[in-house]
Amino acid sequence: MPAVISVLVSFVWTRDVLRDQAVASSAESLSAANLFVSNHVKNMVYVMNFIQFDDEVGYATRALSEADPTTSQAQLLEYKQKINKTMDTVLNSLEKMYLTVLMPNGNYVATYSTYQFDPRQFMSEEWFSRMNALSGYDVLWLGAQKNYVSSLGKPYLLTVAKPLRSGALTYGYIIVSIEMDSLQQLFNQYGASREMMLVNKDGTIEVHTDYNRIGTKFAYADRIPADGAYSLFKIGNENMILQKMSLTSNWWLVSLTPYKEEIRKIEGIRRTDLMIESFFLIVFIIVLLFLVSRFTRPIAQLVQTALKIETGRLNERAAVRGEDEVGRLGHVFNRMLDQIERMMELNRVEQELKRKAELAMLQAQINPHFLFNILNSIRLKMMMKGDQENAGLLGSLSSLLRMTISRTDEFVPLHEEVEVNRHYVELVNARHTEPIELKLSLASDTLMRKVPRFLLQPLIENSYLHGFKQKGGTVWISSRIEGESLILEIEDDGRGIPEDRLKELRLRWFAGLSPQIVGDRRRGMSGIGIQNVYERLKLIYRDDFEFVIDSEPGKGTRLRLRLPNKPEGGNENV
Protein backbone atom coordinates (compact mmCIF):
# COMPACT_ATOMS: atom_id res chain seq x y z
CA MET A 1 0.00 0.00 0.00
CA PRO A 2 2.79 2.52 0.66
CA ALA A 3 4.16 1.83 -2.82
CA VAL A 4 0.74 2.32 -4.45
CA ILE A 5 0.09 5.52 -2.46
CA SER A 6 3.53 6.82 -3.44
CA VAL A 7 2.82 6.25 -7.13
CA LEU A 8 -0.60 7.90 -6.92
CA VAL A 9 0.80 10.94 -5.11
CA SER A 10 3.57 11.15 -7.69
CA PHE A 11 1.02 11.12 -10.52
CA VAL A 12 -0.99 13.92 -8.91
CA TRP A 13 2.06 16.11 -8.19
CA THR A 14 3.59 15.67 -11.61
CA ARG A 15 0.38 16.16 -13.59
CA ASP A 16 0.88 19.90 -14.06
CA VAL A 17 4.56 19.41 -14.81
CA LEU A 18 3.70 16.86 -17.48
CA ARG A 19 1.17 19.19 -19.03
CA ASP A 20 3.68 22.05 -19.14
CA GLN A 21 6.26 19.70 -20.60
CA ALA A 22 3.83 18.50 -23.27
CA VAL A 23 2.93 22.08 -24.21
CA ALA A 24 6.59 23.08 -24.34
CA SER A 25 7.43 20.07 -26.53
CA SER A 26 4.57 20.91 -28.91
CA ALA A 27 5.64 24.57 -29.02
CA GLU A 28 9.21 23.55 -29.79
CA SER A 29 8.07 21.44 -32.74
CA LEU A 30 5.83 24.27 -33.95
CA SER A 31 8.69 26.76 -33.67
CA ALA A 32 11.00 24.54 -35.73
CA ALA A 33 8.35 24.20 -38.43
CA ASN A 34 7.70 27.95 -38.30
CA LEU A 35 11.32 28.69 -39.21
CA PHE A 36 11.07 26.57 -42.33
CA VAL A 37 7.69 27.94 -43.46
CA SER A 38 8.72 31.54 -42.65
CA ASN A 39 11.76 31.14 -44.87
CA HIS A 40 9.53 30.21 -47.82
CA VAL A 41 7.22 33.14 -47.15
CA LYS A 42 10.16 35.53 -46.84
CA ASN A 43 11.56 34.30 -50.14
CA MET A 44 8.24 35.05 -51.84
CA VAL A 45 8.19 38.56 -50.36
CA TYR A 46 11.86 39.04 -51.25
CA VAL A 47 11.21 38.20 -54.92
CA MET A 48 8.30 40.65 -55.09
CA ASN A 49 10.35 43.43 -53.49
CA PHE A 50 13.32 42.78 -55.73
CA ILE A 51 11.15 43.03 -58.85
CA GLN A 52 9.54 46.18 -57.52
CA PHE A 53 12.71 48.05 -56.54
CA ASP A 54 15.17 46.91 -59.20
CA ASP A 55 15.81 49.87 -61.55
CA GLU A 56 16.12 47.91 -64.80
CA VAL A 57 13.06 45.77 -64.07
CA GLY A 58 11.15 48.81 -62.89
CA TYR A 59 12.03 50.73 -66.10
CA ALA A 60 11.08 47.77 -68.31
CA THR A 61 7.87 47.15 -66.39
CA ARG A 62 6.76 50.77 -66.68
CA ALA A 63 7.65 50.74 -70.34
CA LEU A 64 5.49 47.66 -70.95
CA SER A 65 2.71 49.26 -68.93
CA GLU A 66 2.84 52.39 -71.12
CA ALA A 67 3.08 50.47 -74.40
CA ASP A 68 0.37 51.11 -77.01
CA PRO A 69 -0.39 49.81 -80.49
CA THR A 70 2.36 52.04 -81.94
CA THR A 71 5.03 50.31 -79.85
CA SER A 72 7.01 47.87 -81.95
CA GLN A 73 7.21 44.18 -81.18
CA ALA A 74 11.00 44.43 -80.99
CA GLN A 75 10.78 46.96 -78.16
CA LEU A 76 8.18 44.83 -76.31
CA LEU A 77 10.45 41.77 -76.65
CA GLU A 78 13.44 43.73 -75.37
CA TYR A 79 11.56 44.85 -72.26
CA LYS A 80 10.29 41.32 -71.54
CA GLN A 81 13.78 39.85 -71.95
CA LYS A 82 15.18 42.31 -69.38
CA ILE A 83 12.49 41.31 -66.89
CA ASN A 84 12.98 37.58 -67.61
CA LYS A 85 16.72 37.84 -67.19
CA THR A 86 16.37 39.46 -63.79
CA MET A 87 13.72 37.01 -62.71
CA ASP A 88 15.90 34.04 -63.73
CA THR A 89 18.81 35.47 -61.78
CA VAL A 90 16.71 35.88 -58.66
CA LEU A 91 14.99 32.50 -58.85
CA ASN A 92 18.20 30.60 -59.53
CA SER A 93 19.18 30.57 -55.86
CA LEU A 94 15.70 30.07 -54.40
CA GLU A 95 13.06 27.36 -54.19
CA LYS A 96 10.95 26.59 -57.23
CA MET A 97 8.67 29.58 -57.75
CA TYR A 98 6.31 30.70 -60.47
CA LEU A 99 6.34 34.47 -61.14
CA THR A 100 3.89 36.55 -63.11
CA VAL A 101 4.35 40.29 -63.85
CA LEU A 102 1.10 41.62 -65.25
CA MET A 103 0.52 45.14 -66.59
CA PRO A 104 -2.86 46.91 -66.60
CA ASN A 105 -2.78 47.11 -70.40
CA GLY A 106 -2.62 43.28 -70.70
CA ASN A 107 1.12 42.86 -71.27
CA TYR A 108 2.72 40.20 -69.04
CA VAL A 109 5.89 38.25 -68.30
CA ALA A 110 5.74 34.72 -66.74
CA THR A 111 8.30 32.09 -65.74
CA TYR A 112 6.04 29.20 -66.76
CA SER A 113 4.38 28.02 -69.93
CA THR A 114 1.38 30.13 -70.86
CA TYR A 115 0.23 27.79 -73.60
CA GLN A 116 -2.76 26.50 -71.61
CA PHE A 117 -3.16 29.41 -69.18
CA ASP A 118 -3.28 33.08 -70.10
CA PRO A 119 -2.00 35.18 -67.12
CA ARG A 120 -4.51 37.88 -68.09
CA GLN A 121 -7.16 35.58 -66.60
CA PHE A 122 -5.93 36.77 -63.18
CA MET A 123 -7.71 40.04 -63.88
CA SER A 124 -11.08 38.26 -63.76
CA GLU A 125 -10.46 36.76 -60.31
CA GLU A 126 -12.42 38.27 -57.41
CA TRP A 127 -9.22 38.96 -55.43
CA PHE A 128 -7.59 40.96 -58.24
CA SER A 129 -9.62 44.09 -57.56
CA ARG A 130 -8.58 43.95 -53.90
CA MET A 131 -4.97 44.66 -54.82
CA ASN A 132 -5.84 48.22 -55.81
CA ALA A 133 -7.20 48.79 -52.28
CA LEU A 134 -3.87 47.87 -50.68
CA SER A 135 -1.91 50.74 -49.21
CA GLY A 136 1.83 51.33 -49.58
CA TYR A 137 3.81 48.18 -49.98
CA ASP A 138 1.21 45.80 -48.50
CA VAL A 139 0.97 42.23 -49.77
CA LEU A 140 -2.22 40.38 -50.63
CA TRP A 141 -1.91 36.96 -48.93
CA LEU A 142 -4.03 34.88 -51.27
CA GLY A 143 -3.12 31.44 -49.87
CA ALA A 144 -4.19 28.27 -51.72
CA GLN A 145 -5.12 28.96 -55.33
CA LYS A 146 -6.01 26.54 -58.09
CA ASN A 147 -2.99 25.37 -60.02
CA TYR A 148 -2.45 27.35 -63.22
CA VAL A 149 0.88 25.78 -64.24
CA SER A 150 0.09 23.10 -66.82
CA SER A 151 3.24 21.05 -66.19
CA LEU A 152 2.27 20.34 -62.57
CA GLY A 153 -0.10 17.66 -61.39
CA LYS A 154 -0.90 19.44 -58.16
CA PRO A 155 -4.35 20.86 -57.43
CA TYR A 156 -3.15 23.95 -55.51
CA LEU A 157 -0.33 26.51 -55.33
CA LEU A 158 0.45 28.81 -52.40
CA THR A 159 0.13 32.31 -53.84
CA VAL A 160 0.77 35.96 -52.86
CA ALA A 161 0.38 39.13 -54.90
CA LYS A 162 1.02 42.88 -54.67
CA PRO A 163 0.67 45.92 -56.91
CA LEU A 164 3.66 47.75 -58.45
CA ARG A 165 3.30 51.47 -57.81
CA SER A 166 5.18 54.65 -58.57
CA GLY A 167 3.64 57.28 -56.36
CA ALA A 168 -0.12 57.01 -56.83
CA LEU A 169 0.27 55.28 -60.20
CA THR A 170 -0.13 51.49 -60.40
CA TYR A 171 1.90 50.31 -63.38
CA GLY A 172 1.79 46.57 -62.76
CA TYR A 173 1.07 43.59 -60.56
CA ILE A 174 3.34 40.79 -59.44
CA ILE A 175 1.98 37.35 -58.54
CA VAL A 176 4.26 34.74 -56.89
CA SER A 177 3.33 31.08 -56.30
CA ILE A 178 5.17 28.10 -54.84
CA GLU A 179 4.38 24.38 -54.71
CA MET A 180 3.16 22.97 -51.40
CA ASP A 181 5.23 19.75 -51.57
CA SER A 182 8.06 20.93 -49.33
CA LEU A 183 5.63 22.25 -46.72
CA GLN A 184 3.57 19.05 -46.80
CA GLN A 185 6.70 16.94 -46.41
CA LEU A 186 7.64 19.03 -43.38
CA PHE A 187 4.21 18.55 -41.83
CA ASN A 188 4.38 14.79 -42.47
CA GLN A 189 7.70 14.55 -40.60
CA TYR A 190 5.90 15.20 -37.32
CA GLY A 191 3.95 11.96 -37.58
CA ALA A 192 0.43 10.91 -38.43
CA SER A 193 -0.89 11.63 -34.93
CA ARG A 194 0.12 15.32 -34.98
CA GLU A 195 -1.75 17.60 -37.36
CA MET A 196 0.04 20.72 -38.65
CA MET A 197 -1.41 23.18 -41.17
CA LEU A 198 -1.36 26.73 -42.50
CA VAL A 199 -4.57 28.59 -41.65
CA ASN A 200 -5.67 32.13 -42.53
CA LYS A 201 -7.24 34.49 -40.01
CA ASP A 202 -10.73 33.48 -41.17
CA GLY A 203 -10.05 29.86 -40.15
CA THR A 204 -9.73 28.50 -43.69
CA ILE A 205 -7.01 25.90 -44.25
CA GLU A 206 -4.45 27.05 -46.84
CA VAL A 207 -1.84 24.25 -46.63
CA HIS A 208 -2.46 20.71 -45.34
CA THR A 209 -1.06 17.25 -46.01
CA ASP A 210 -4.50 16.23 -47.23
CA TYR A 211 -5.46 18.19 -50.38
CA ASN A 212 -9.13 17.50 -49.61
CA ARG A 213 -8.86 19.61 -46.46
CA ILE A 214 -7.44 22.65 -48.28
CA GLY A 215 -9.99 25.40 -48.65
CA THR A 216 -12.24 23.99 -45.90
CA LYS A 217 -12.93 25.52 -42.52
CA PHE A 218 -10.71 24.37 -39.66
CA ALA A 219 -13.12 22.62 -37.26
CA TYR A 220 -11.56 24.18 -34.15
CA ALA A 221 -10.84 27.64 -35.50
CA ASP A 222 -12.72 29.22 -32.60
CA ARG A 223 -10.33 27.56 -30.16
CA ILE A 224 -7.12 28.88 -31.77
CA PRO A 225 -5.27 30.74 -28.97
CA ALA A 226 -3.01 33.78 -29.16
CA ASP A 227 0.69 33.40 -29.93
CA GLY A 228 2.54 31.79 -27.02
CA ALA A 229 -0.66 30.38 -25.49
CA TYR A 230 -2.35 27.01 -25.97
CA SER A 231 -5.75 25.33 -25.87
CA LEU A 232 -6.23 21.94 -24.19
CA PHE A 233 -9.48 20.15 -25.02
CA LYS A 234 -10.86 16.72 -25.82
CA ILE A 235 -11.66 15.26 -29.21
CA GLY A 236 -13.53 12.05 -28.50
CA ASN A 237 -11.52 10.38 -25.75
CA GLU A 238 -8.23 12.08 -26.69
CA ASN A 239 -6.85 15.22 -25.05
CA MET A 240 -5.44 17.58 -27.70
CA ILE A 241 -3.06 20.56 -27.52
CA LEU A 242 -3.79 23.39 -29.98
CA GLN A 243 -1.14 26.10 -30.61
CA LYS A 244 -0.37 28.65 -33.32
CA MET A 245 2.38 31.00 -34.52
CA SER A 246 1.74 33.99 -36.77
CA LEU A 247 3.61 33.95 -40.08
CA THR A 248 2.09 37.09 -41.55
CA SER A 249 -0.77 39.41 -40.76
CA ASN A 250 -3.11 36.89 -42.41
CA TRP A 251 -1.44 33.46 -42.08
CA TRP A 252 -1.03 31.30 -38.98
CA LEU A 253 0.91 28.10 -38.56
CA VAL A 254 -1.32 25.83 -36.42
CA SER A 255 -0.42 22.59 -34.59
CA LEU A 256 -2.97 20.10 -33.19
CA THR A 257 -1.13 17.50 -31.11
CA PRO A 258 -2.39 14.56 -28.99
CA TYR A 259 -1.46 15.09 -25.34
CA LYS A 260 -0.33 11.48 -25.00
CA GLU A 261 2.03 11.81 -27.95
CA GLU A 262 3.91 14.65 -26.27
CA ILE A 263 4.28 12.92 -22.91
CA ARG A 264 5.03 9.49 -24.39
CA LYS A 265 8.69 9.52 -23.37
CA ILE A 266 7.91 10.79 -19.90
CA GLU A 267 5.17 8.21 -19.53
CA GLY A 268 7.66 5.57 -20.61
CA ILE A 269 10.02 6.65 -17.85
CA ARG A 270 7.17 6.62 -15.35
CA ARG A 271 6.07 3.15 -16.46
CA THR A 272 9.64 1.90 -16.10
CA ASP A 273 9.81 3.42 -12.65
CA LEU A 274 6.49 1.80 -11.73
CA MET A 275 7.67 -1.58 -13.04
CA ILE A 276 10.86 -1.33 -10.96
CA GLU A 277 8.88 -0.43 -7.86
CA SER A 278 6.43 -3.24 -8.56
CA PHE A 279 9.28 -5.71 -9.02
CA PHE A 280 10.84 -4.87 -5.68
CA LEU A 281 7.39 -4.88 -4.07
CA ILE A 282 6.75 -8.40 -5.39
CA VAL A 283 10.19 -9.53 -4.17
CA PHE A 284 9.42 -8.06 -0.75
CA ILE A 285 6.04 -9.80 -0.63
CA ILE A 286 7.59 -13.14 -1.63
CA VAL A 287 10.24 -12.87 1.07
CA LEU A 288 7.63 -11.79 3.60
CA LEU A 289 5.32 -14.68 2.71
CA PHE A 290 8.22 -17.12 2.92
CA LEU A 291 9.14 -15.94 6.40
CA VAL A 292 5.54 -15.89 7.58
CA SER A 293 4.85 -19.34 6.12
CA ARG A 294 7.71 -20.82 8.14
CA PHE A 295 5.89 -19.79 11.29
CA THR A 296 2.33 -20.56 10.16
CA ARG A 297 2.90 -23.66 8.00
CA PRO A 298 2.55 -26.20 10.86
CA ILE A 299 -0.75 -24.68 11.99
CA ALA A 300 -2.00 -24.55 8.38
CA GLN A 301 -1.10 -28.24 8.00
CA LEU A 302 -3.14 -29.11 11.07
CA VAL A 303 -6.09 -27.15 9.69
CA GLN A 304 -5.83 -28.86 6.28
CA THR A 305 -5.63 -32.27 7.93
CA ALA A 306 -8.72 -31.50 10.02
CA LEU A 307 -10.61 -30.40 6.87
CA LYS A 308 -9.67 -33.63 5.06
CA ILE A 309 -10.80 -35.71 8.02
CA GLU A 310 -14.08 -33.81 8.03
CA THR A 311 -14.71 -35.08 4.47
CA GLY A 312 -14.24 -38.68 5.64
CA ARG A 313 -10.54 -39.25 4.83
CA LEU A 314 -9.66 -40.70 8.24
CA ASN A 315 -6.31 -42.05 7.07
CA GLU A 316 -4.87 -38.52 6.83
CA ARG A 317 -2.18 -37.49 9.32
CA ALA A 318 -0.61 -34.16 10.13
CA ALA A 319 3.02 -33.98 8.97
CA VAL A 320 4.01 -31.70 11.84
CA ARG A 321 7.30 -32.40 13.53
CA GLY A 322 9.31 -30.64 16.17
CA GLU A 323 9.84 -30.31 19.88
CA ASP A 324 7.94 -27.07 20.32
CA GLU A 325 4.29 -26.70 21.33
CA VAL A 326 3.00 -26.98 17.73
CA GLY A 327 5.03 -30.17 17.17
CA ARG A 328 3.66 -31.77 20.34
CA LEU A 329 0.15 -30.74 19.32
CA GLY A 330 0.60 -32.46 15.94
CA HIS A 331 1.85 -35.64 17.65
CA VAL A 332 -1.14 -35.77 20.03
CA PHE A 333 -3.50 -35.00 17.13
CA ASN A 334 -2.17 -37.97 15.13
CA ARG A 335 -2.46 -40.33 18.10
CA MET A 336 -6.06 -39.27 18.63
CA LEU A 337 -6.81 -40.01 14.94
CA ASP A 338 -5.19 -43.45 15.23
CA GLN A 339 -7.43 -44.32 18.15
CA ILE A 340 -10.56 -43.06 16.37
CA GLU A 341 -9.71 -45.04 13.24
CA ARG A 342 -9.16 -48.24 15.26
CA MET A 343 -12.50 -47.78 17.00
CA MET A 344 -14.29 -47.17 13.70
CA GLU A 345 -12.67 -50.22 12.12
CA LEU A 346 -13.83 -52.39 15.03
CA ASN A 347 -17.33 -50.96 14.71
CA ARG A 348 -17.33 -51.54 10.94
CA VAL A 349 -16.28 -55.18 11.38
CA GLU A 350 -19.01 -55.70 13.93
CA GLN A 351 -21.61 -54.18 11.63
CA GLU A 352 -20.44 -56.34 8.72
CA LEU A 353 -20.67 -59.49 10.80
CA LYS A 354 -24.12 -58.43 12.00
CA ARG A 355 -25.37 -57.79 8.44
CA LYS A 356 -23.92 -61.04 7.12
CA ALA A 357 -25.63 -62.94 9.89
CA GLU A 358 -28.88 -61.08 9.24
CA LEU A 359 -28.68 -61.77 5.50
CA ALA A 360 -27.97 -65.42 6.07
CA MET A 361 -30.91 -65.60 8.45
CA LEU A 362 -33.23 -63.79 6.05
CA GLN A 363 -32.16 -65.96 3.15
CA ALA A 364 -32.84 -69.04 5.23
CA GLN A 365 -36.30 -67.81 6.16
CA ILE A 366 -38.06 -68.92 3.01
CA ASN A 367 -41.78 -69.09 3.71
CA PRO A 368 -42.77 -72.80 3.48
CA HIS A 369 -46.39 -71.90 2.91
CA PHE A 370 -45.35 -69.82 -0.09
CA LEU A 371 -43.31 -72.71 -1.53
CA PHE A 372 -46.20 -75.17 -1.00
CA ASN A 373 -48.63 -72.89 -2.78
CA ILE A 374 -46.26 -72.55 -5.73
CA LEU A 375 -45.68 -76.28 -5.97
CA ASN A 376 -49.44 -76.97 -5.81
CA SER A 377 -50.04 -74.44 -8.56
CA ILE A 378 -47.42 -76.07 -10.77
CA ARG A 379 -48.84 -79.54 -10.11
CA LEU A 380 -52.40 -78.51 -10.92
CA LYS A 381 -51.31 -76.77 -14.16
CA MET A 382 -49.31 -79.80 -15.26
CA MET A 383 -52.28 -82.10 -14.56
CA MET A 384 -54.86 -79.94 -16.26
CA LYS A 385 -52.95 -78.77 -19.40
CA GLY A 386 -50.05 -81.12 -19.93
CA ASP A 387 -47.98 -78.44 -21.78
CA GLN A 388 -44.55 -76.87 -21.40
CA GLU A 389 -45.78 -73.85 -19.42
CA ASN A 390 -45.74 -75.77 -16.16
CA ALA A 391 -42.31 -77.12 -16.94
CA GLY A 392 -41.19 -73.49 -17.33
CA LEU A 393 -42.65 -72.59 -13.95
CA LEU A 394 -40.86 -75.46 -12.38
CA GLY A 395 -37.65 -74.30 -14.02
CA SER A 396 -38.19 -70.77 -12.66
CA LEU A 397 -38.67 -72.12 -9.16
CA SER A 398 -35.51 -74.19 -9.51
CA SER A 399 -33.51 -71.16 -10.64
CA LEU A 400 -34.88 -69.00 -7.85
CA LEU A 401 -34.11 -71.58 -5.18
CA ARG A 402 -30.62 -71.97 -6.62
CA MET A 403 -29.96 -68.20 -6.34
CA THR A 404 -31.39 -67.88 -2.84
CA ILE A 405 -29.98 -70.97 -1.23
CA SER A 406 -26.87 -72.06 -3.15
CA ARG A 407 -25.22 -68.74 -4.06
CA THR A 408 -22.96 -67.09 -1.46
CA ASP A 409 -21.37 -64.25 -3.48
CA GLU A 410 -22.72 -60.82 -2.60
CA PHE A 411 -22.32 -59.14 -6.03
CA VAL A 412 -23.74 -60.53 -9.26
CA PRO A 413 -23.97 -59.14 -12.82
CA LEU A 414 -27.05 -57.04 -13.46
CA HIS A 415 -28.41 -59.48 -16.07
CA GLU A 416 -28.35 -62.32 -13.50
CA GLU A 417 -30.11 -60.18 -10.90
CA VAL A 418 -32.79 -59.24 -13.43
CA GLU A 419 -33.16 -62.89 -14.53
CA VAL A 420 -33.79 -63.99 -10.95
CA ASN A 421 -36.51 -61.37 -10.59
CA ARG A 422 -38.07 -62.45 -13.87
CA HIS A 423 -38.37 -65.97 -12.40
CA TYR A 424 -39.79 -64.48 -9.21
CA VAL A 425 -42.49 -62.60 -11.17
CA GLU A 426 -43.39 -65.75 -13.14
CA LEU A 427 -43.80 -67.66 -9.91
CA VAL A 428 -45.91 -64.90 -8.35
CA ASN A 429 -48.12 -64.79 -11.45
CA ALA A 430 -48.65 -68.55 -11.22
CA ARG A 431 -50.51 -68.02 -7.92
CA HIS A 432 -52.91 -65.30 -9.09
CA THR A 433 -55.34 -64.70 -11.90
CA GLU A 434 -54.25 -61.08 -12.27
CA PRO A 435 -50.61 -61.25 -13.40
CA ILE A 436 -47.79 -58.82 -12.83
CA GLU A 437 -46.16 -57.69 -16.08
CA LEU A 438 -42.39 -57.07 -15.90
CA LYS A 439 -41.03 -54.72 -18.57
CA LEU A 440 -37.26 -54.32 -19.02
CA SER A 441 -35.26 -51.53 -20.66
CA LEU A 442 -31.63 -52.34 -19.97
CA ALA A 443 -28.75 -50.64 -21.76
CA SER A 444 -26.31 -53.15 -23.21
CA ASP A 445 -23.32 -51.62 -21.43
CA THR A 446 -24.99 -52.17 -18.04
CA LEU A 447 -25.66 -55.90 -18.27
CA MET A 448 -22.26 -56.95 -16.88
CA ARG A 449 -22.11 -54.28 -14.17
CA LYS A 450 -22.13 -55.96 -10.77
CA VAL A 451 -24.80 -55.06 -8.24
CA PRO A 452 -25.54 -56.38 -4.72
CA ARG A 453 -27.39 -59.68 -4.85
CA PHE A 454 -31.14 -59.52 -4.06
CA LEU A 455 -31.13 -55.74 -4.67
CA LEU A 456 -34.24 -55.67 -6.90
CA GLN A 457 -36.39 -58.47 -5.47
CA PRO A 458 -37.40 -56.63 -2.25
CA LEU A 459 -38.36 -53.58 -4.32
CA ILE A 460 -40.52 -55.63 -6.72
CA GLU A 461 -42.03 -57.45 -3.76
CA ASN A 462 -42.84 -54.09 -2.17
CA SER A 463 -44.69 -53.04 -5.35
CA TYR A 464 -46.62 -56.32 -5.40
CA LEU A 465 -47.65 -56.25 -1.75
CA HIS A 466 -48.28 -52.55 -1.18
CA GLY A 467 -48.64 -51.01 -4.65
CA PHE A 468 -50.83 -53.64 -6.34
CA LYS A 469 -52.30 -55.14 -3.15
CA GLN A 470 -51.50 -58.60 -4.58
CA LYS A 471 -53.35 -57.80 -7.77
CA GLY A 472 -52.20 -57.27 -11.32
CA GLY A 473 -50.03 -54.41 -12.53
CA THR A 474 -46.88 -53.45 -14.42
CA VAL A 475 -43.34 -53.05 -13.11
CA TRP A 476 -40.73 -51.30 -15.25
CA ILE A 477 -36.99 -51.82 -14.70
CA SER A 478 -34.54 -49.67 -16.68
CA SER A 479 -30.77 -49.14 -16.49
CA ARG A 480 -28.22 -46.82 -18.03
CA ILE A 481 -24.73 -45.47 -17.44
CA GLU A 482 -24.18 -41.84 -16.42
CA GLY A 483 -20.49 -41.00 -16.12
CA GLU A 484 -19.04 -43.87 -14.07
CA SER A 485 -22.28 -44.60 -12.22
CA LEU A 486 -25.02 -47.16 -12.87
CA ILE A 487 -28.57 -45.75 -12.81
CA LEU A 488 -31.37 -48.19 -11.94
CA GLU A 489 -35.03 -47.17 -12.02
CA ILE A 490 -37.89 -49.36 -10.72
CA GLU A 491 -41.39 -48.03 -11.38
CA ASP A 492 -44.88 -49.45 -10.92
CA ASP A 493 -48.39 -48.31 -11.83
CA GLY A 494 -49.87 -49.25 -8.46
CA ARG A 495 -51.97 -47.16 -6.14
CA GLY A 496 -49.04 -44.96 -5.03
CA ILE A 497 -48.35 -43.47 -1.60
CA PRO A 498 -50.01 -40.35 -0.12
CA GLU A 499 -47.66 -37.42 0.39
CA ASP A 500 -47.87 -37.37 4.21
CA ARG A 501 -47.36 -41.13 4.36
CA LEU A 502 -44.39 -40.84 1.96
CA LYS A 503 -42.72 -38.25 4.20
CA GLU A 504 -43.18 -40.50 7.21
CA LEU A 505 -41.73 -43.50 5.39
CA ARG A 506 -38.75 -41.47 4.14
CA LEU A 507 -37.94 -40.51 7.73
CA ARG A 508 -38.15 -44.11 8.86
CA TRP A 509 -36.25 -45.54 5.89
CA PHE A 510 -33.51 -42.98 5.36
CA ALA A 511 -33.19 -40.86 8.50
CA GLY A 512 -32.74 -43.75 10.90
CA LEU A 513 -35.66 -42.74 13.12
CA SER A 514 -36.97 -46.29 13.17
CA PRO A 515 -34.24 -48.85 12.68
CA GLN A 516 -36.60 -51.79 13.17
CA ILE A 517 -38.73 -53.16 10.36
CA VAL A 518 -42.22 -51.83 10.82
CA GLY A 519 -44.78 -54.24 12.17
CA ASP A 520 -47.44 -53.67 9.55
CA ARG A 521 -45.21 -54.72 6.66
CA ARG A 522 -46.35 -57.83 4.87
CA ARG A 523 -43.59 -60.40 4.75
CA GLY A 524 -42.77 -61.75 1.29
CA MET A 525 -40.30 -64.25 -0.07
CA SER A 526 -37.11 -62.79 1.45
CA GLY A 527 -38.52 -60.39 3.99
CA ILE A 528 -36.08 -57.61 3.09
CA GLY A 529 -37.87 -54.25 3.04
CA ILE A 530 -36.89 -50.87 1.53
CA GLN A 531 -35.26 -49.78 4.79
CA ASN A 532 -33.00 -52.84 4.83
CA VAL A 533 -32.10 -52.29 1.17
CA TYR A 534 -31.16 -48.71 1.97
CA GLU A 535 -29.11 -49.67 5.06
CA ARG A 536 -27.38 -52.41 3.11
CA LEU A 537 -26.39 -49.98 0.32
CA LYS A 538 -25.24 -47.50 2.97
CA LEU A 539 -22.96 -50.10 4.46
CA ILE A 540 -21.56 -51.12 1.06
CA TYR A 541 -21.14 -47.73 -0.64
CA ARG A 542 -20.96 -45.36 2.35
CA ASP A 543 -22.27 -41.99 1.08
CA ASP A 544 -21.31 -42.59 -2.54
CA PHE A 545 -24.76 -43.64 -3.79
CA GLU A 546 -28.26 -42.19 -4.25
CA PHE A 547 -31.61 -43.68 -3.28
CA VAL A 548 -34.60 -41.59 -4.36
CA ILE A 549 -38.24 -42.54 -3.98
CA ASP A 550 -41.15 -40.61 -5.51
CA SER A 551 -44.83 -41.49 -5.58
CA GLU A 552 -48.15 -40.02 -6.63
CA PRO A 553 -51.43 -41.45 -5.36
CA GLY A 554 -53.29 -43.31 -8.08
CA LYS A 555 -50.32 -43.24 -10.52
CA GLY A 556 -47.67 -45.42 -8.93
CA THR A 557 -44.25 -45.29 -7.26
CA ARG A 558 -40.81 -44.72 -8.74
CA LEU A 559 -37.45 -45.66 -7.20
CA ARG A 560 -34.15 -44.33 -8.59
CA LEU A 561 -30.78 -45.79 -7.54
CA ARG A 562 -27.36 -44.45 -8.50
CA LEU A 563 -24.56 -46.93 -7.74
CA PRO A 564 -20.85 -46.21 -8.23
CA ASN A 565 -18.66 -48.48 -10.30
CA LYS A 566 -16.95 -49.87 -7.19
CA PRO A 567 -17.97 -49.80 -3.54
CA GLU A 568 -16.38 -46.79 -1.78
CA GLY A 569 -14.60 -48.20 1.22
CA GLY A 570 -17.18 -50.98 1.46
CA ASN A 571 -16.84 -54.72 1.60
CA GLU A 572 -18.07 -56.95 -1.22
CA ASN A 573 -19.06 -59.59 1.33
CA VAL A 574 -21.56 -57.32 3.11
PEZIKA-V589318 format. One record per run of one state. SS is the DSSP state (A for helix, B for strand, O for the rest). FROM is the first residue (numbers start at 1). LEN is the number of residues. If there is no record, write none. Layout:
BEGIN
ss	from	len
SS	FROM	LEN
SS	FROM	LEN
END
This chain:
BEGIN
ss	from	len
O	1	1
A	2	52
O	54	1
A	55	12
O	67	6
A	73	19
O	92	5
B	97	6
O	103	5
B	108	3
O	111	8
A	119	6
O	125	3
A	128	4
O	132	8
B	140	7
O	147	9
B	156	11
O	167	2
B	169	10
O	179	2
A	181	8
O	189	6
B	195	6
O	201	3
B	204	4
O	208	3
A	211	3
O	214	3
B	217	1
O	218	3
A	221	3
O	224	7
B	231	5
O	236	2
B	238	9
O	247	4
B	251	8
A	259	4
O	263	1
A	264	47
O	311	14
A	325	40
O	365	3
A	368	18
O	386	2
A	388	19
O	407	4
B	411	3
A	414	18
O	432	4
B	436	7
O	443	1
A	444	3
O	447	3
B	450	3
O	453	4
A	457	11
O	468	5
B	473	10
O	483	2
B	485	8
O	493	6
A	499	12
O	511	19
A	530	12
O	542	3
B	545	8
O	553	3
B	556	8
O	564	11
END
